[in-house]
């Protein structure tokens, strides 16, 4: 009975942390099924994301410091989108006034929603890190992972080497978190895999509702290749490393901040 209660409490905290992603998925579904007037679908999605971001800060669901981090992720994600669309990795086939070089501006919010989840889950579950690697190891590793998303189009793909390096660097690292006042722990590498897998599931839902389109989905929707889990895993690692590094820097600030 106690285990069930803890599981429900944990699920509730996770659900609250996923408010932003849920709104994005709901908006994708609604705008796919209903033709909204005046503006193209991509522009409506941008307006909804902006309104949701404002509402979350206004109501206190997100702090101003969390908003700063989310904005950084929006820009990082948008830069990646511009490059990947240019290289033909995926596309946004619908029309929109707020598209830059074929990329709708709302797409950056999909990356920002991952950061939003990490920031809120960190705060709600009172996450602590055990045996976190040195700053001089974490930053170059995160940079190398992010750059590989670009360079593998021109050079060898280092994702598996980088994944192995992540396992080595974080082999002894743990995540401590609280659920209803009780402390639990999980290997950090396992948390990366779990988050990456669930984002892959979310990606399938997003492509089903035409958030974007892979080349093999142009004629009809099909399941996103399972190999994409590795891409999301690495992206989650970059996201987590950035958030964790900022948390370490701001570790002495009050808990109401990032």
The 8 nearest C-alpha neighbors of each residue, nearest first, counted from 0:
[[1, 3, 2, 4, 5, 6, 7, 8],
 [0, 2, 4, 3, 5, 6, 7, 8],
 [1, 3, 5, 4, 0, 6, 7, 8],
 [4, 2, 6, 0, 1, 5, 7, 8],
 [3, 5, 1, 7, 2, 6, 8, 0],
 [6, 4, 8, 2, 3, 7, 9, 1],
 [5, 7, 3, 9, 4, 8, 10, 2],
 [8, 6, 10, 4, 9, 5, 11, 3],
 [7, 9, 5, 11, 10, 6, 4, 12],
 [8, 10, 6, 12, 7, 11, 178, 5],
 [11, 9, 7, 13, 8, 12, 14, 6],
 [10, 12, 14, 8, 13, 9, 7, 15],
 [11, 13, 15, 9, 14, 10, 16, 8],
 [12, 14, 16, 10, 11, 15, 9, 17],
 [13, 15, 11, 17, 16, 12, 10, 18],
 [16, 14, 12, 17, 13, 18, 11, 119],
 [15, 17, 13, 116, 119, 14, 120, 18],
 [18, 16, 14, 15, 20, 116, 19, 21],
 [19, 17, 21, 15, 20, 16, 22, 14],
 [18, 20, 22, 21, 17, 112, 23, 115],
 [21, 19, 23, 112, 17, 22, 18, 24],
 [22, 20, 24, 18, 23, 19, 25, 17],
 [23, 21, 25, 19, 20, 24, 26, 18],
 [22, 24, 20, 26, 21, 25, 27, 19],
 [25, 23, 27, 21, 26, 22, 20, 28],
 [24, 26, 22, 28, 27, 23, 21, 29],
 [27, 25, 23, 29, 24, 28, 30, 22],
 [28, 26, 24, 25, 30, 29, 208, 31],
 [27, 29, 31, 25, 26, 30, 208, 24],
 [30, 28, 26, 32, 31, 27, 33, 25],
 [29, 31, 33, 27, 32, 28, 26, 34],
 [32, 30, 28, 29, 33, 27, 208, 34],
 [31, 33, 29, 30, 28, 34, 27, 208],
 [34, 32, 30, 31, 29, 35, 28, 36],
 [35, 33, 30, 36, 32, 31, 40, 29],
 [34, 36, 33, 30, 37, 38, 40, 39],
 [37, 35, 38, 34, 39, 40, 43, 33],
 [36, 38, 35, 39, 43, 40, 34, 42],
 [39, 37, 36, 42, 43, 40, 35, 95],
 [40, 38, 95, 42, 41, 94, 43, 37],
 [39, 41, 43, 42, 44, 30, 38, 95],
 [42, 40, 44, 43, 95, 39, 45, 103],
 [43, 41, 45, 44, 40, 39, 95, 97],
 [42, 44, 46, 40, 45, 41, 47, 38],
 [45, 43, 41, 47, 42, 46, 48, 105],
 [46, 44, 105, 42, 48, 43, 47, 49],
 [45, 47, 43, 49, 44, 48, 50, 42],
 [46, 48, 44, 50, 45, 49, 51, 43],
 [49, 47, 51, 45, 50, 46, 52, 44],
 [50, 48, 52, 46, 51, 47, 45, 53],
 [49, 51, 47, 53, 48, 52, 46, 54],
 [52, 50, 54, 48, 53, 49, 47, 55],
 [51, 53, 49, 55, 50, 54, 48, 56],
 [52, 54, 50, 51, 56, 55, 57, 49],
 [55, 53, 57, 51, 52, 56, 58, 50],
 [56, 54, 60, 52, 58, 57, 61, 53],
 [55, 57, 61, 59, 53, 54, 58, 60],
 [56, 58, 54, 55, 59, 53, 60, 61],
 [59, 57, 55, 56, 60, 54, 61, 53],
 [58, 60, 56, 61, 57, 55, 62, 54],
 [61, 59, 55, 58, 56, 62, 57, 119],
 [62, 60, 56, 59, 55, 65, 63, 66],
 [61, 63, 65, 64, 56, 59, 66, 256],
 [62, 64, 66, 65, 67, 61, 56, 256],
 [63, 65, 67, 66, 257, 62, 256, 68],
 [66, 64, 62, 68, 67, 63, 257, 61],
 [65, 67, 63, 69, 64, 68, 70, 62],
 [68, 66, 64, 70, 65, 69, 63, 71],
 [69, 67, 65, 71, 70, 66, 72, 64],
 [68, 70, 111, 66, 72, 71, 67, 114],
 [71, 69, 73, 67, 72, 68, 66, 74],
 [72, 70, 68, 74, 69, 73, 75, 67],
 [73, 71, 75, 69, 111, 70, 74, 76],
 [72, 74, 107, 70, 111, 76, 71, 75],
 [73, 75, 77, 71, 72, 76, 78, 70],
 [76, 74, 72, 78, 77, 73, 71, 79],
 [77, 75, 79, 73, 107, 74, 78, 110],
 [76, 78, 107, 80, 74, 79, 75, 73],
 [79, 77, 81, 75, 76, 80, 74, 82],
 [78, 80, 76, 82, 77, 81, 83, 75],
 [79, 81, 77, 83, 82, 78, 84, 76],
 [82, 80, 78, 84, 79, 83, 85, 102],
 [81, 83, 85, 79, 80, 84, 86, 78],
 [84, 82, 86, 80, 88, 85, 81, 79],
 [83, 85, 87, 86, 89, 81, 90, 82],
 [84, 86, 82, 83, 87, 81, 88, 100],
 [87, 85, 83, 84, 88, 82, 152, 89],
 [88, 86, 84, 89, 85, 83, 90, 214],
 [87, 89, 83, 86, 84, 213, 90, 214],
 [90, 88, 213, 87, 84, 212, 214, 83],
 [89, 91, 212, 84, 211, 92, 213, 87],
 [90, 92, 211, 93, 212, 102, 101, 89],
 [91, 93, 90, 94, 212, 211, 101, 209],
 [94, 92, 91, 95, 41, 40, 39, 209],
 [95, 93, 39, 92, 96, 41, 40, 98],
 [96, 94, 39, 97, 41, 98, 42, 93],
 [95, 97, 98, 42, 94, 39, 41, 38],
 [98, 96, 95, 103, 104, 42, 99, 41],
 [97, 99, 103, 102, 101, 96, 95, 104],
 [98, 100, 102, 101, 103, 97, 104, 81],
 [101, 99, 102, 98, 81, 85, 84, 103],
 [100, 102, 99, 98, 91, 103, 84, 90],
 [101, 103, 98, 99, 100, 81, 104, 91],
 [104, 102, 98, 105, 97, 106, 99, 41],
 [103, 105, 106, 97, 98, 107, 102, 45],
 [104, 106, 45, 107, 103, 108, 44, 41],
 [107, 105, 108, 104, 109, 103, 77, 102],
 [108, 106, 73, 77, 76, 109, 105, 110],
 [107, 109, 111, 110, 106, 105, 73, 112],
 [110, 108, 112, 107, 111, 106, 113, 20],
 [111, 109, 108, 112, 113, 107, 76, 73],
 [110, 112, 108, 73, 69, 114, 72, 113],
 [111, 113, 115, 109, 20, 110, 114, 19],
 [114, 112, 116, 115, 110, 111, 117, 109],
 [115, 113, 117, 111, 112, 116, 69, 118],
 [116, 114, 112, 118, 113, 117, 119, 111],
 [115, 117, 16, 113, 119, 114, 17, 118],
 [116, 118, 114, 120, 115, 119, 121, 113],
 [119, 117, 121, 115, 116, 120, 114, 122],
 [118, 120, 16, 122, 121, 116, 117, 123],
 [121, 119, 123, 117, 16, 122, 118, 124],
 [122, 120, 126, 118, 119, 124, 125, 123],
 [121, 123, 119, 125, 120, 124, 118, 126],
 [122, 124, 120, 125, 121, 119, 12, 16],
 [123, 125, 177, 176, 126, 121, 122, 120],
 [126, 124, 122, 123, 176, 121, 177, 127],
 [125, 127, 176, 121, 124, 175, 174, 122],
 [126, 128, 175, 174, 176, 125, 129, 121],
 [129, 127, 174, 173, 131, 175, 130, 126],
 [128, 130, 173, 131, 172, 174, 127, 175],
 [131, 129, 172, 132, 171, 128, 173, 169],
 [130, 132, 129, 172, 128, 133, 169, 173],
 [133, 131, 130, 137, 136, 134, 168, 169],
 [134, 132, 136, 135, 137, 131, 138, 130],
 [133, 135, 137, 136, 138, 132, 244, 139],
 [136, 134, 133, 137, 138, 139, 132, 140],
 [137, 135, 134, 133, 138, 139, 140, 132],
 [136, 138, 134, 140, 139, 135, 141, 133],
 [137, 139, 141, 140, 136, 135, 134, 142],
 [140, 138, 142, 141, 137, 136, 143, 135],
 [141, 139, 143, 137, 142, 138, 144, 136],
 [142, 140, 237, 144, 138, 143, 139, 137],
 [141, 143, 139, 145, 140, 144, 146, 138],
 [142, 144, 140, 146, 141, 145, 139, 147],
 [145, 143, 141, 147, 142, 146, 140, 233],
 [144, 146, 142, 147, 143, 148, 141, 237],
 [147, 145, 143, 148, 149, 144, 142, 150],
 [146, 148, 150, 149, 144, 145, 151, 143],
 [147, 149, 146, 145, 150, 151, 144, 79],
 [150, 148, 147, 146, 151, 152, 82, 145],
 [149, 151, 147, 152, 153, 154, 148, 146],
 [152, 150, 156, 154, 155, 153, 147, 149],
 [153, 151, 150, 154, 149, 155, 156, 148],
 [154, 152, 151, 150, 155, 149, 156, 147],
 [155, 153, 151, 150, 152, 156, 157, 147],
 [156, 154, 151, 157, 153, 152, 150, 147],
 [157, 155, 151, 158, 154, 147, 150, 152],
 [156, 158, 160, 159, 161, 155, 147, 151],
 [157, 159, 161, 160, 156, 162, 147, 144],
 [160, 158, 162, 161, 157, 163, 156, 229],
 [161, 159, 163, 157, 162, 158, 164, 156],
 [160, 162, 164, 158, 159, 163, 157, 165],
 [163, 161, 159, 165, 164, 160, 158, 166],
 [162, 164, 160, 166, 161, 165, 159, 167],
 [163, 165, 161, 167, 162, 166, 168, 160],
 [164, 166, 162, 168, 163, 167, 169, 161],
 [167, 165, 163, 169, 170, 164, 168, 162],
 [166, 168, 164, 170, 165, 169, 163, 171],
 [167, 169, 165, 166, 170, 164, 132, 171],
 [170, 168, 172, 166, 171, 167, 165, 188],
 [169, 171, 167, 166, 172, 168, 188, 187],
 [170, 172, 169, 130, 173, 186, 168, 129],
 [173, 171, 130, 169, 129, 187, 170, 131],
 [174, 172, 186, 187, 129, 185, 128, 175],
 [173, 175, 128, 185, 184, 187, 127, 186],
 [174, 176, 184, 127, 126, 183, 128, 173],
 [177, 175, 126, 124, 183, 125, 182, 184],
 [178, 176, 182, 124, 181, 180, 125, 183],
 [177, 179, 181, 180, 9, 124, 182, 5],
 [178, 180, 181, 177, 8, 5, 9, 182],
 [179, 181, 178, 177, 182, 124, 176, 125],
 [182, 180, 178, 177, 179, 183, 176, 5],
 [181, 183, 177, 176, 178, 180, 175, 184],
 [184, 182, 176, 175, 177, 181, 185, 178],
 [183, 185, 175, 174, 176, 173, 182, 186],
 [184, 186, 174, 173, 187, 175, 190, 183],
 [187, 185, 173, 189, 188, 174, 172, 190],
 [186, 188, 173, 190, 189, 174, 172, 185],
 [187, 189, 191, 190, 186, 192, 166, 169],
 [190, 188, 192, 191, 186, 187, 193, 185],
 [189, 191, 187, 193, 188, 192, 194, 186],
 [192, 190, 188, 189, 194, 193, 195, 232],
 [191, 193, 195, 189, 190, 194, 196, 232],
 [194, 192, 190, 196, 195, 191, 189, 197],
 [193, 195, 197, 191, 196, 192, 190, 198],
 [194, 196, 232, 192, 198, 231, 193, 197],
 [197, 195, 199, 193, 198, 194, 228, 192],
 [196, 198, 200, 194, 199, 195, 201, 193],
 [197, 199, 201, 195, 200, 196, 202, 194],
 [200, 198, 202, 196, 197, 201, 228, 195],
 [201, 199, 197, 203, 198, 202, 196, 204],
 [200, 202, 198, 204, 199, 203, 205, 197],
 [203, 201, 199, 205, 200, 204, 198, 206],
 [204, 202, 200, 206, 201, 205, 223, 207],
 [203, 205, 207, 201, 202, 206, 208, 200],
 [204, 206, 202, 210, 208, 207, 203, 201],
 [205, 207, 209, 208, 210, 203, 211, 204],
 [208, 206, 204, 205, 209, 203, 220, 210],
 [207, 209, 205, 206, 28, 210, 27, 31],
 [210, 208, 206, 211, 207, 205, 212, 31],
 [209, 211, 205, 206, 208, 27, 212, 91],
 [212, 210, 91, 209, 206, 90, 89, 213],
 [211, 213, 90, 89, 216, 206, 91, 209],
 [212, 214, 89, 216, 215, 90, 88, 217],
 [215, 213, 216, 217, 89, 212, 88, 90],
 [214, 216, 213, 217, 218, 221, 219, 220],
 [217, 215, 220, 219, 213, 214, 218, 221],
 [216, 218, 219, 214, 215, 212, 213, 220],
 [217, 219, 216, 220, 215, 214, 221, 212],
 [220, 218, 216, 217, 221, 215, 207, 212],
 [219, 221, 216, 207, 222, 218, 217, 206],
 [222, 220, 216, 223, 219, 215, 207, 203],
 [221, 223, 224, 203, 220, 225, 216, 207],
 [222, 224, 203, 225, 221, 227, 202, 199],
 [225, 223, 226, 227, 222, 228, 221, 199],
 [224, 226, 227, 228, 223, 199, 229, 222],
 [225, 227, 228, 224, 229, 230, 223, 231],
 [226, 228, 230, 225, 229, 224, 231, 199],
 [229, 227, 231, 226, 230, 199, 225, 232],
 [228, 230, 232, 227, 231, 226, 233, 195],
 [231, 229, 227, 233, 232, 228, 234, 226],
 [230, 232, 234, 228, 195, 233, 229, 235],
 [231, 233, 195, 229, 235, 230, 234, 228],
 [234, 232, 236, 230, 231, 235, 229, 237],
 [233, 235, 231, 237, 236, 232, 238, 230],
 [236, 234, 238, 232, 233, 237, 231, 239],
 [235, 237, 233, 239, 234, 238, 240, 232],
 [238, 236, 141, 234, 240, 235, 239, 241],
 [239, 237, 235, 241, 236, 240, 234, 242],
 [238, 240, 236, 242, 241, 237, 243, 235],
 [239, 241, 243, 237, 238, 242, 244, 236],
 [240, 242, 244, 238, 239, 243, 237, 245],
 [241, 243, 239, 245, 244, 240, 246, 238],
 [244, 242, 246, 240, 245, 241, 239, 247],
 [245, 243, 247, 241, 246, 242, 240, 248],
 [244, 246, 248, 242, 247, 243, 249, 241],
 [247, 245, 243, 249, 244, 248, 250, 242],
 [246, 248, 250, 244, 245, 249, 243, 251],
 [249, 247, 245, 246, 250, 244, 251, 243],
 [250, 248, 246, 247, 252, 251, 245, 257],
 [251, 249, 247, 246, 252, 248, 253, 245],
 [250, 252, 249, 253, 248, 247, 254, 246],
 [251, 253, 249, 250, 254, 256, 257, 255],
 [254, 252, 255, 256, 251, 250, 257, 249],
 [255, 253, 256, 252, 257, 122, 250, 251],
 [256, 254, 253, 257, 62, 252, 122, 64],
 [257, 255, 254, 253, 64, 62, 252, 65],
 [256, 64, 65, 246, 255, 249, 254, 62]]
